[in-house]
């Protein structure tokens, strides 16, 4: 099962930086910028029967600005899909997270 998550910056503790599924943030109820456009593009792609990818979403009319706020993940079953994923959601110290910028190159261990 392929799920589209949208970046949220509602700053709701403890997950101040996170992605969520659906229209509203499960922590604050906030609607992230571009979420409506993302959900419309997802419906268009799913309706066509082709795989959900960033490329198929942009081909379906999603802007690059909105696509930069999207994460696509696969799960074996709908029951395994979290409502949100974010810094600290796996128990790690948020200060230990390395944020990759546009100029960051992956190290030799990256696949």
N, C-alpha and C positions, 0 to 999 in steps of 0.2 A: 504494500500500500504506500503510495507516494503522497506526501503531505507538504504543503507550502506553508512556511512560517514567515511572518513579517516582523521586521525590526521595530521595537517599541522603545521610546525613550521617555516614558512617563515618570521615571525616577521614583517608582514605588518600592520602598525597601521590602525585603532584603535583596530583591532582584532588580536593581536599578538599570541594568543593561540586559535586555532579554529579547527573544523572539517569541511570538505567539501565533496560534492558529485562530481562524475565524475573524469576525468583524471587530470585536472588542477585547481589550486586554483583560485577562482573567483576574488580575490583581487590582486594577483601578477602574475598569470600565471605559478607559480612554480609547479612542479610535486613532490609530497611528496615521500619519500622513501617507497618502497613496494607497491605503488598504482597500478602499473601494475599487480603485483601478486594478489592483492585484487580483481581487476576488472575481471581477468581471473577466479578466484575461484568463484566469484559471478555468472558469466555466466555459469560455470559448474553446480552450485547448481540450478540456475533458470531453466536450461535446463533439469534437472532431475525431476522437479516438486515438490521437497520437500521444506520445509520451510527454509528460510535464518536464520541461527543462527551461533554463533561463532563455535559451534561444527561441523555443516555441512560444514562451510567454511574450517575448518582445515581438516575434513575428505576428502574434495575435493582438498587437497594438500597445503593449505595456511599454512605457517610456524607459529609457536607460536609467534615469534618476530613480524611478520606482523599483526597477529591477535590482538596483544596488542595495535595496532594503529587504531582499527576499533570500530565504534559505530553503532549499528543497531537500527533504530527507525521506528515506524509505524505511518502513517498519514492516515486520512480518504479519502484524494483525492490528486492527483498529484499536483493540483493547490496550495495546502497548504504546499508543501515541499520547505523549504528554500535551497538556494545554499550552505549556510554555517551556522554553529552554533558555537558560541564561547564566551569566557569571554567578557562581555560587550555588547553582541548582544541583550540583553533584557533591556538595560539601567542601569544595576547595576554597581556600582563602582568596577572595576577589583580588587582593593585592598581588597574588602570585600569577595572575593571568597575563600573558603576553598578547598584546593587541597588534595585529599585523596591519601596517599601513600600505598604501598604494606603492610605495618605493621599497617595501620590505621584500627580500628574496628568500625563498625557503632554503633551509640548510641542507646538508648532504643526506640527512636521514629522511627527508620528505620524499614521498612517493609519487 
